[in-house]
Amino acid sequence: MADAAGDERHLWFTVLGPVAVWRGERRLDAGSPRQRALLAVLLIQGGRGASAPELIRTLWGENPPPDAMATLHTYVCRLRAVLGPDAGMLVSEADGYALRVGEDALDLERAERFVAEAEQARRTGDPARARELLAQAMELGTGEQPAGVPGPYGAAWRARLEEHRLSLVETRLALDLEAGQHAEVVAELTALTAGHPLRERLQELLMLALYRANRRAEALAAYADTRRLLAQERGVAPSPGLSELHRRILRADPRLPAPEGGRPRNAGGGTARIRPAQLPPDTRDFTGRAALVEELVAHLGPGRGSGVAVCAVEGIGGVGKTALAVHVAHALRPFFPDGQLYVDLRGYGPCPAEPESVLGAFLRALGVSDCAIPEGVSERSALYRSVLDGRRVLSLLDNARDAAQIRPLLPGTDGCAALVTSRNRLAHPAGTHAVALDVLRPQEALALFTRITGEGGEDARAVVAACGCLPLAIRIAAARLVARRAWTAADLVRKLADEHHRLDELRAGDLGIEATFELGYGQLAARQARAFRLVALPCGPDISLGAAAAVLGLGTEEAGKTLEFLVDASLLESPAPDRYRYHDLLRLYARARAERDDPPEQREAARSRLLDHYLATAARVCTMNRPGEPLLDHLEPTQHPGLAFDDRGCALEWLYTEAGNLLACARASARGPTLRRAADLMLVTKDLADSGTGARQYEQTIGHLLTAALEAEDTHAEGRLRLLMIHIHIMAGRLAEADRQAQAAMALRRHCADPVLSSNALNESGIIASLQGRHEDAESLLKQALAAFRGYGNQNSVASALANLALLYQDTGRIAEGVGLAEQCLVLYQAIGATTRLAAGHYTLGVALTQAGRPEDALRQLEQAVALYQDSRQCLWEAMTYWRMAEAHLAADRPAQAAGRAEEALAILCGPSGQWARANALTALGHALRRTGHADRARVCWHKALETYEALGSPEAPAVRRLLPAGRSAPVGDADV
């Protein structure tokens, strides 16, 4: 309903997933589950009236409560209030009600229209349009299911939704079959029929797909299974349609589309004197690649159209290019009855095959005598094309180095085809279909290993994971296991666990992964080889162009050209523009080469340049997020300028995209002169700790660096890292551990002339004391922190300290003073121009206003806080704000809305870093549920909250145990860290 969603005046409804009312893009509160059930019933009526007894029976069943009629009237009144200016849609009729919505205002009607238009497109011969319309219909049915809709209607509607979904899926699968995509739909149909074994339309589609995929025996077996299940479960025979399809498959009815693989007639009407059959043997245990096999067969086989068909398979060494090409070529043999040619062009060996000699061999294979073969590439290529004229010959050109090597070897007439494999991305002739071959999918990789060794299970999975799902590596590992009968897969896992020796273990006989990679590496020029080695040194999952340029000490343009060359050589992958990554084994090989070829100081210099790049760029992000932040004047200096951003949105996108790489770089920089810069990198990326998704990895990295700082006796780095660890523990509700870290930080501040540590240790200690109920200590510490922040001009942190004092005053009953400090905090953030921290200002004032008995004003502040936290991707604080909104709704005696906000908080919170906040939300939800009469569910929520509080040692536990409101104020946080 995208068009409706864009208009705030437009009211529209959904029943295919959530039963909901929307005004533009804003979802309105449609009330309790049974009230939403009434809304759904009226919407489904399509504007027709329903009597009150009928509605009561639908909502409550045959035994409604005595007050059902009064409750029904209440629901109607509340729904009219929800509809607001459009309340006239819900009209009273005789002894019942009707809901008449505007055109296109109900997702069900819209979906039905899409389905009807799809059927019309299908009948008029436009399957692509039909499938597009069907996809739009299916999109309207996605989302949450109406599990919260109670009563007979809820169960019936859920069943109807499932039937609607399956019907659309069946129609879409039928369209796929009409488009010839039988191989693709077999897997989906197999899964669907397993889940719905008695649904005959699905069985019919599966049988047809299997038959068209040349799996006639399976199609017949599917029918036999269905007939048996129908007899056992329902005592009936298959439908006439299913039985008729079975009979047609049995007799190979010519009116059914013929199965694949039939041998075509020889278009030339005759046969050549010599029919070369040079293909290497097909791999008996060839595994996976079904979609690619079908794709290549379709481009090279019958029905491809006029002209010479050329396909190219490209990918890294060992990925299975030759195995795939040979397998496809064997599948194509019936379509090329005049012969199949094969040559290994040795493109990465020391002596690549010369086109002239290859042409001579091909001509002899096709029956041309030696004396008739001319000298020179041009003459032989012309003769080769002439000999192929009128024939149907397939040539497999394996392991090509470049386009110049294969161009003379391509046929020139209709009926012939060429299949090329190469590690390089070639400059192909027009019309070439190129396929970039990736590693096997994990299940395919496991299946290959199991086929060779007979072993499966977790150890086998670990082996193929260590092999990076690279087919050659899997075959080598499997060959080693088969050759050593005393070994098990567990033994192989242990041998492959050491990354430094993994490549040595992946060697069997004349096969070796390292030797395969050497062939490609040996073709690189010195600058390309250096880039291949050094860009592999960082430990992140991938690397951006900017970061790679820093590693190499080059400009981005020059670095980009070098990296793209490596991509074209299949030594590097580019999953997105200006992003690069290695296959796991190629990365190990590149690092091993770096250890051999690059002195330690050069490798360390590359890592140091990368750390500088990340620190300088992250500091710039921090500056944009927190204008005027003096923390940035106290960071370790960097030699690399880092990246610049046009706006804050781009800066945040960089921060969260690079999160994994930033943390990996910091961990790798924990030793030596880079430790302090690594600590500062964590300091300026502290927003990652509150983002939810990377909080655990952030905490682990801080712990790793802190251990390194203690070992190095670097009190400067230790102090900053302890500040971050304090914040993490506070947000997780681990106050005892936070207090232990705070005491260590306070001790350090006496020996470390670092204003960042000195001021923030006071602030964090004050937050902890406040949360633990040590109010006098908290006030003293926070006022000292406030003075320290003012002393070195840190206005951001001044505002933070004011916020924490405001919350403390709320807890100690000084409500008016707390509101005043919260207002000062917000004004200060607004004057600074802060963004994420401005959210903290609105949050603090919202909490203070709730305590002051002004819940409506509080909610306005909290709404602004939520929007800012969402914009900054601060998921944890977003959830905390929803909890505070629930408290405000409870203060306004709106328990239903409070429950909704608490549920929104719970939907966000997960993982250890969000447990304390989750317990807060559960506590609020329990209060809301008790007020709405759901006492049992409320007790469950409180019990879960209590378990968490007790596990954390939180001071809220006694209050929850007594079922009293939790009045604890949450920390605003970090000041300038």
N, C-alpha and C positions, 0 to 999 in steps of 0.2 A: 504494500500500500504506500509505495514511496511518494506518489504524487500527493496523497492525502496528508502524509506525515509532514510535508513541507509547509502546510497552511495551518497556522495556529487557530484559525476560526473553524476548521473542519473537524467534525466529530466522526470517528470511525471505530470499528469493533473487530476483535479477533476471537475466533472460537476453535481454530484448527490447531492451536497449541495452547497458550494461555488464554483463558476467558478474560478479556480485558477491554477497557474503554480507553480510547486515546483522543487527545485533542492536539492535533499537529503531531509533534514528536514527544509530547509529554503524556505519560501514562497516568491516568486518573485512578484514584483508590476506589475500586468497585466493591469494597466491603468484604464481608465474611465469605467463606467458601459456599455456604448454601445460598447466600444472596447472589453470588456469581453464577451459581447453578440456575437460579431463576432467570438471570439475565441471558444465559445461554439458551434456555428453553424458549424464551420469547424471541430471541434472534433466529433460532432454527425454524420458527413458525413462518418466517418469511413475510411478516406483516399480518398474518392471520391471527385472529383472536383465540385465546385459550381460556376455558372456564376456570373459576377458582377451584372447584373440586378436582378438575383434571390437573391443575398445577400442583395442588397439595399432594395428590397421588404420585405425581412425577417426582416431587422433591423428597417425600417422606415414605413412600410405599403404601402398603395396605394398612399400616397401623400408625397413623400420624399422631402427634401429641395433641392434647386437648386444645391447646392455644394455637394450633397451626394456622387457622384463618386470620387471627390477629397478627401473628408473625408474618404471614404473607403480605398483609396490608402494610406492615412496617417496612418490609423489604422494598415494596413498591415505592413508598415515600422516600426511602433512602436513595433508591436508584434515580428517582426524579431529581433529587438534590445533586447527585453526581453529574447528571446530564446538564444541569445548570440552565443556560439559555435555551437548550434544546430539549427541555423536559417535556415539551409537547409531543415528542415522538412516542412517549409511553402513555397510551390512552386507555381509559376504562371503557369496556364494552359489555353490555348486558351484565352477566355475573362473572366477568373475567377481565382480562387485559390483553392488549396487543402492543407490539413495539414496531413502529414503521420507520425504518432508517432510510437514508438517502441512497441514491444509486452509487454503486462502487464503494459503499461504506462498510461492507462486511467481507472479511477475507474469504469466507466460504463461497459466497456468490461470485467473487472474483475468480477463485480457483475453478469453479464450475464453468465459468465463461472461457477461461484458458483451455480447459479440457475440451469443451465443445469446438473451439476454434482450432485446436490441435487435430481433432478428428476430421474437421472439414479440410484442413491442409493435407492431411494424410490421404483423404479420398481424392483430392485434386492433384496428387502426385508431387507434393512438396514436403518430403519427409524431414528435411532440415528445419523448415519452419515449424513443422509439427513438433519436433523434438524440442525446439527452443521454447515454444509455448508450454509444452508439458513441463519443462524444467522450471518455468515461472510458477506453474501451479504447484509443483512440489516444494519450491522455496517457501511458499505460503504456509506449508504444513510443518515447517521445522520449528524448533524451539522447545520450551518446556511443555510437558504433557499436563493436562488438567487433573493431576493426582489429588489436588486439594479440593476438588468438587465432590461433595459427598452424595449419598443417597442413590436410589435406583437410577436416576438420570446420569449421575457421574459414571457409573459402571457402563451403562449403555452407550454413553457418548465416547468413552475411551475405546470401547469395542468398535464403534462406528469410525472413529479416527483411524484405528489400525486398519480397518477394511478400506477406508479411503486411501491410506498410504499404499497398501498393497496393490490396490487397483491401479494407482498411478504407476507404481513400479512395473506392474505387468504390462501396461501400455507402453511404457518406455522401453522395456526389454523387447517387446514385439517390434517396435520401430528399429531397435538395434539389429535385430535379426533380419529385418527387411533390408537394412543397409549392409548386410553381409558381415556383421561383426560377431559371428557365431563363436569364434574362438575366445573373444573377450568376455562374452556373457556366460560362458559355461561355468566359470568359477563362481560368479555371483549367483547364478541359478542353483548351483549345487548347495551353496550356503543357505539360500532361501528355502529350497525344498527340504533341507534338513530341519529347518525351524518350523516349516509348515508342510509336513509330509502328506497331509490329506487335501491340500489345495490343488485341484486338478489342473487349473489353468497354468500354474507354475510348472507342474509336471509335464504338461504338453509342450511348453516352451523349452524346457530342458531337453526333452526327447528330440525336438526339432533341431536344437543347437548342436547336440551330440551327433546327430545324423549328418548335419551339414559339415561338421568338423571331421568327418570320416571315422566316427566312433560308433558305428551302427550297433555293435554288440552291447555297448553301454546304454544306448538308447532303448534297446529291447529289454535290458535288465532293469532299467528305471521303470518301465511299464510293469514288469513283473512284480517289483517291490510295491508299487502303488496299488496294484490289484490285490495283493495279499493284505496290505494295511487296511484298505477300504473294507475288505471282508471281515478282518479281525475287529476293527474299531467300530464300524458302522453297519456291518452286515449287508453291504450293497456292492454292486459291480461297478466298474468304471463307467463314466458317462459315455454316451454314444460318440461324442467328438474325440475323446481320448482313445477309445477303442478303434475308431476309424483311422486315426493317425498311426496306431500300432499296426494295423493291417497294411497301410500304405508303405510303411517302412519295411515290413516283412517282404513285400513284393517289389521293393525299390521302385515305387510308382514314378514314372517319368514326369508326372506333373509336380512332384516335389522337387525343389532345387537339388541338383546332383551334389553328392558329397565331393570333397576335395580329393585331389590325387589321381583322378582319372587320366589315362595317357591320351594326349591329343594326337590328332592325325598329323602326319608329316606335310607341312605346308608346301614343301618343294616338290612333292609328288614322287620323289625318288630317294636314293640313298647315296652317300659318298662311298668311294672305294675303300677309304680308310676312315674309321670312326674312332678318333682318339678318346681314351677313357683314362685320363691322367690324374684324376682327383685322388688325393691321399685317402686312406680309409677313414670312414666316419668314426667319431668317438663313440664307443659303445655306451659309455656312462655320461654322455652329454646331458646336462641338467639345466633346467630353467630357460630363460630367454624366449619363452613362447611367443610373446607379443612381437619381439624383434624378428623372430623367424618368420612369422606371418607377414610382417611389414615388408621384409626383404623379398619374400616369395611373391608378394603382390606386385612389387615394383619390377621384378625381373621375369615373372612367369606370364601365363596367358592373361589376356585382357588388359595388358599394360598400355595399349595404344601403339601408334606407329613410331618408328625411329629406333635407334640403338638405345638399349637400356643400360645404364651404368649406375652401380651402387658402390659406395665407399664406406668401409667400417673403420673408424679411427678410435684410438685409445692408447693408454699407457702400456708398456711392456708387461706381459703376463696377465692381461685382463681377459684374454680368451678370444681375441679377434680371429685368429686362424681357425680355432675350433668352431666358432660360430659360422664363419664363411664356408668351411668345408661341410658343415652340417646342412647349411642352406643349399649349397651346390648339389649335394646328394638328393635333397628334396626336389630340386629342379631338374634332375636328370631326365625324367620322362618328357619334359617340355623342350629339351634340346637333343633330339635323337641323332643329330649329325656329329655329336661329340662334345667332350669337355676337356679343355686345356688347363694346365696348371704350371705355375712357375713361382719359385721363391726368389724374389728380386734382391734379397740380402741387403735391403736398404740401409741397415745399421751395422753391417759388417765392414771389415777393412777393404773388401773388394766388392762393391755393389755390382749386380748384374748389368751388363751393357745391353741396351735395347736391340742393338744389331744382332748380338748373339742369341738373344731370346727369340727374335723374329725368325732367325734361321732354324732354331729348334721347333718352333711352332709350324713353320712351313713344311719341314720334313714330317712332322706328325700328321699333317693334313694330306700327305701323299705327294708333295713336290720333291722331285729328285734334286740331289745336290748340284748337279750341273745347271739346273734351271733357276737356282737361287742367286740373285744378283748381289753385288757388293754395295755397301752403304745403307744407312738407316732409311733414308727416304725411299729408295727403290724397293727395299724389302717390305717396308710398311705398305707401299702401294700394292705390291703383289699379294701381300697378306689380305688386304681388304678385297682384292679381286677374287681370291680363292674362296673367301667366306661368302661371296655374293650368292644368294639363293640357298644358303645353308642355314641351319639353326644350330649354332655352336655357342657354348658358354665358356668364357675364359676367366679363370681365377688368378688374379695378379696379387700375390701375397707379399706383404712386408715391403711395400714401396717406400722409396725415400722421398721423392718429390714428384710434382706433376710432369716435369720434363722426362722422367724415367718411364712413365706409363703412357704418355700421349701417343707415341708411335705404335703402342700395342693394342689400341682400342679398335674394335671392328667398325665398319662404316656403313653397314647395310641393315635393313629391317630383318628381324628374326634372330639376330645375335644379341648377346648381352655380355657384360663384363662386371665382375665383382672384385673390388680392390680392397686390400687392407693396408693400413699404415699407422705408424705412431704419430706422424705429423698431420696437421690439418692442411690438406692439399688445395691448391688452386684448381678446382675441378672444371671440366668443360661444362657448358650450359646443359641443364637438364639432369645433371648428376644428383642422385639422392644420397646424401651423406648422413651417416648415423654415428653419433658419439657414444661409444660403448663404455658403460660404467661397470663397476664391480657388481658381483652377484648380490641379490637381496639376501638378508641373513637366512631366511628359510631355504632359499635355493642353495646357498653355500653349505648349510648343514646337510641338505639332501645329497649334494655331491660328495662330501666327506663320508657320509654314511654308506653311499653306494659303493665306494671304493674299499672302505675298511669294515663295514658292518657295524660300526659303533655309532651310537647316538647319545642323547642325554646332555647334561650340563657340561661335562668335560669336553665333549665334542663341540658344543657351542663355544666354549672358551678357546678351543684350538682355532676355529674358523674366525673368531673375533681377533685373535692375535695375528692371523693371516690377513686381516683387513678385508675379508671376503674376496680376496684376489684369487681367481681360479688357479693360476700356476702355483701360487704359494700353498693353496689347499691341496693340490695334487702332490706337491713335493712332501708336505707334512704327512699326507695319507700314505704315500709310498714308503716313507721312513717307518711308519707304524706297522704297515703290512710286512715289511722286510725284517722287523724285529719282533718276533712272536712273543718274547717275554715282556714287551712293553704294553702299557695300556694308554688310553687317551689321557689319563691323569698324569702319567709320566711325561707325555708330550707337552701338556700344559705347563708343567714345571720347567721344562727346558726352554719353552718359548716366553716364559715370564720375564726373563732378563732382557730388556730392550737392547742392551749393549752387545749381546751375543745372538739376538734373534735371527739376524740375517745369516750368521754362520750356521745356525740350526736348520735353516730353510735351504738345504742343499742335499741332493740325492743323486748319486751317479754323475752324469754329465749335465744334470739340471741344477740350476741355482738362481735364486732371485737376484742376488747381487750381480751375477754375470749378466743377467738380462738387463738390469738397470745400467750397467757399465756401457752397454752398446749405445744407449741414448745419450748418456753423459759424455761419451767420447766424441760426439759430433758437435759439442758446444765450443764456441769461441771463449777466450779467457774471461771476458767481462760477463758473459752469460753464465759460465760455470761458477764464477764467484757469486753471482746473484743466487743461483740455485743452492749453493752451500749456505750462504749467510742468512737468507730469508727463512731457512728451516730452523734457525736457532731459537726464535721465540717459542714459548710453550702454549700459546693460545690456540683455540680451535681453528682460527683462520687469521688472515692479516689484511688490513686495508692497504690501498696504494700509498697513502700518506705515511703509514707506519713502516711499510717496506722501504720507501724512499729514505726514511730516517735510518733504518738498519744499514742500508747500502751507502749512505752518505751522498745521495744523488738528488737532483731535482725530480719532481714528480713526473714530468714529461719523459725524461730519460729513463727513469725507473720503470714507468709504464710500458715503454717500448721493449725493454729487456724482459719484463715479466710476461708480456703478451707473446714474445718469442717462445718462452718456456711453456706457455699454454699451448701454442701451436705445435710444440714438440712433444706434447703429452707428458711433460715432466712436472706440470703444475696444473691445477684446476682453477677455473674462475666461476664460482657459483652465482655471482652477481657482478654487475659492473663495478670495476675498481676494488674487487675483493678476490682474494686468492687463498688457496689451501692445497696441501699435499695429501696424497694417499699416505696412510700411516707408515707403510713400509718404505715408500720413497722418502719420507721425512727422515726415517732412521738412516737410510743410505746417505742422504744429503748431509746429515749431521756427522756421520762417520767420515765422509770426505772432508768436511770442514776441520775435524780433529786432525786429519792427516795433512791437509794442504794449507790451512790457515794457522799462523802462530797464535798462541793463547791471547796475546795482547790485542790482536786484531779482532778476535772473537768477542773479547770483553768490551772493546770499543764499540762494536756493533750493538751489543746488548745495552750499553750505556746510552748510546744515541737513541735507542728505542725508548728507554725509560725517560729520558729528557723530553722526547716527543709527547709521551703520554702525560707527564707531569705538567708541561707547559700548556698543553691543550686542555687538560682537566681543570687547571687553574683558571683558564679563560672561561670555561663553562661556569665555574663557581662564581666568577666575577659577574657574569651576566645574570646568574640566579640570585646573587646577593650583592647588589651594587654597593660600592664603598666599603667592602669588606677588608679591614686592615690585616687579616690573617695572611693575605697574599704577600704582604711585605716581609713576612717572617718565614718564608719557604726557602729551601735550599736552592741556590742558583742553578740554572740550566743553560746548556750551550745551544740547544735546538729551539727554534721559535715556536714550534707547534702549529696547530691549525687555527684559522680565524673563521668566524661564523657570521652569517648575515643577520640572523635573529636567534632568539632564545629557543625557539622550537627546534631549529637545526642543531643547536648546541646540546639540548637534552636528547635528541635522537642519537647523536654521536655517543653520548655518555652511556646510554642503555644498550646501544648496539655493540659497543666496545667493552661492555662490562666484563665478559669472560676473559678477554685479552688483557684488560687492565689488571685484573686480579692475578692472572697467570704471570704477568710481567713483575708485579710486586713480589710474588712468592719467589721468583727466580732471582730477585735482587736483594735477598735477605742477608747476603754475606758481603763483607768488605766495604769499600767506599760508597757503594750504592744504597746501603741500608737506610740512611737518613732520607734520601730521596724517595725510597719506597714507602717509608712511613708518611712522608708528606703527600705522596700520591693517594694513600688511603684517607688522609685527612681531607683533601679537597674533593674526594669522591664519596664522602660520608652519606650522601643522599641514597646511595645504593643500599645502605643498611636498612633504610625505611621503605624501600620499594617493594618488599615482599618477596619477589621472585629470586633475587640474588642474596638475600640476607644471610642465609646459612653459609654460602661460600665466602661472603665478606667476613663473617665472624671467624671462619677457619683461617683465612689469610691473616687477619689481625693476630690470632694466636700464634701462627707460624712466625711472623715477624717479631712478636714480643719475645718469644723464646730466643730468637737470634740476637735481639738487642740485649737480653740478659746475659747471654754467653759472651757477647762482645763488650759488656760493661759500658754500653753507650746510653748514658742516662737521658740525653736529649731525645733520642728516638724512643727510648722506653717510656718517657713521660707522655709523649704525644700518643703513643699506642695505648697506654693505659687509659687515657681520656676516651678514646674510641671504644675500648672494651667496657668502660663504665656505662657509656651510652647504650651499648648493645644489651648489657645485663639489665639496665633499668627498663628498657622497652620490652624485654622478655619477662619482666616481673621477678627476676632473680636478685632481690634486694640484698641478701646477705653477701653474695659474690660481688655485687656492685660496690657494697660498702668496703669489702676487703681491697678491691682495686683502688677505691677512692683514698683509703688510708695510705696505700703505697704511693699514690700520686701526690698526696699532701706532704708526705715525707720527702719526695723528690724535689718539690718546689722550693724547698729550703736550700737545696744544693745545686739548683739548675736555673740559670738566669734566662728563663724563657717566659716571656709575658703570656704566651698562649697557654702554657701549662699553669702558670701561677694563678691566673684569673679563672680559668675554666675548672681547675680542681676545686676551687671554692664553690663555683656554681653547681657542679655535679654533686658535691658533698651536701650542699643545701637541698637539692632535689631529693636525694636519698633520705636525709633526715626528715623532710616533710612527709614523704611517703611512709616512713616508719613511725610517724606520730611524735617525733622529737621536735616539737614546734619551736622551742626557744633556740635550740641549736640551729635549726633550719633558718630562722629569721636572721640570726647573727651571721651565718655563712653567706646567705644570699645578699645581705647588705654589704658585706665585705667584697663579694664578687661584683656587685654593682659599682662600688667605688673603684675597684681595680679596672673594670671595663672603661669607666669614664676616664681613668688615669691615662690610658693610652689610646683614647679616641675611638673606641670600638662601639659605635652606635647600634649596630646589629645586636651585639651581645648585651648592651644596656637594655634594649627592648626585651630581650629574652629573660634577663634577670627580673625585670619588672613583671613579666608574665608569671614567672614562678612565684614571686612574692604575692601577686594577686591571687593565685590559687591557694597559697598558704593562708592568706587572710580569709578566704572563703572557708577553709577547714577550721579555722579558729573563731568563726562567728563574726569577724569584722567585715560584714558583707558590703557595706557602702565603700569602705576603704579599698576592698578588693575590686569592686566595679571601677572605681576611680583609677587604680593602677592599670587595670586592663585597658581602659580607654586611653591612658597615656601610652601604653605599649602599642596600641593600634595606630595612634597618631604618629608615633615615631617611625614605625614601619612604613606608613604611607609617605612620610616626608623623605625617607631614604630611597623610596622607589623599589622596595623589596618585592619579591614575587612569592616564592615558597614560604619565606618567613612571614609574609603578610597573612598567609593562611593561618599561621600560628597566632597572629594577633586576633583575627576573627574568632578562632577557636577559643582562646582564653576569654575574650569578652562574652562569647556565647555561654560558656560554663558559668561565668560570674553572674550573668543576667538570669540564668536559670535559678541559681541559688537566691537571687534577689527577688524571686517571685514574678519575673517578667518573661515567661516562656515564649511569647510571640516574638518579642525583640530578640531573645536568644536564638530562636530558630532562624531569623533573618541573618544573623551573624554566622551561624553554623552552616547555612546553605552556601554562603560565600566562601567559607573555609573549604567545604567539600569540593566546590568547583575549582578552587585553586590547587588543592591537593591532587585532584584528578588530572589537571593540566600539567602538574609537575611529576606525575606518576608515583606519588607517595601513597602507595596502597595501604600501608599500615596506618598512617595517620588519617587516611580517608575512612577506614573502618572505625578508628577511634572516634571520629567526628560523628559517624552514624550512631554510635553508642551514646554520645552526648545528646544527639537529637532525640533518641529514644527517651532519655531522661527528661528532656524538655517537654515532650509529649505527655509523659507520665505526670509531670508537674501541672500540665494543662488539663489533666483528666481525660486524655485521649488514648486509652490503652491499645486500641486497635492500631492506630498509627504508630504508637511506640513499638508494638510488636513488629510491624513492618520494617521500621528502621533498624531494630536489633537484628532482624533476619538479614538485612542488607549487610550489616557488619559481619555476621557469621559467614555469609557467602564469600567474603573476601579473605577472612582470616584462616590461615592454615600454616602448619610448620611450627617448629619450636619457638621462633621469634615472635609469634603472634598469640601464644597461649594465654598470657596475662590479659591481653585485650579481649581475647575470646571469652575468658571467664567473666570479664566485665559485661560483655554483650549478653552472655547467658543469664547473668543476674538480672539485668534489665528486662530481658525477655520473660523471665519467670514472673516478675512483678506485673508485667503487662498481661500475661496469660491468666494469672490469678484474678485480676480485676475483670477479665472477660468470662470468668466462670470455668476456666480450664485448670483447676487446681492440681490435678494429677500431673499434667504435662509441666506445670510450673515447678512442681517438686523435682521432676526429672532434670530440668534445667539447672535448678539450684544445686542439686546433687553433683552434676557434672562440673559446675563452677567451683563447688567446694573442693572437689578432688584436685582440681588444678591449683587453687589457692594454697591448699595444704602441701601439695608437692613442691610448690615454689616457696613456701614459707611466707606467703603474703599476709599482710595485716588485715586484709579484707575477710579472711576466713571466719573469724568469730561472728561478724555481722551476718554473713550468709547463713552460718549455722543457726543463728537465731531468727532467720528469715526477716531481717531488717534491711532497709535500703543501705546500699554501700555508698558512703559519702566521700570516699577518697578521691582526691583530685589527681588526675593524671599529669605527668610532667610535660611541660612544653618542650624541654629538651636541651639543646646542645650549646646554646650561645653560638660562638663562632666556630665550633667544631662539629 
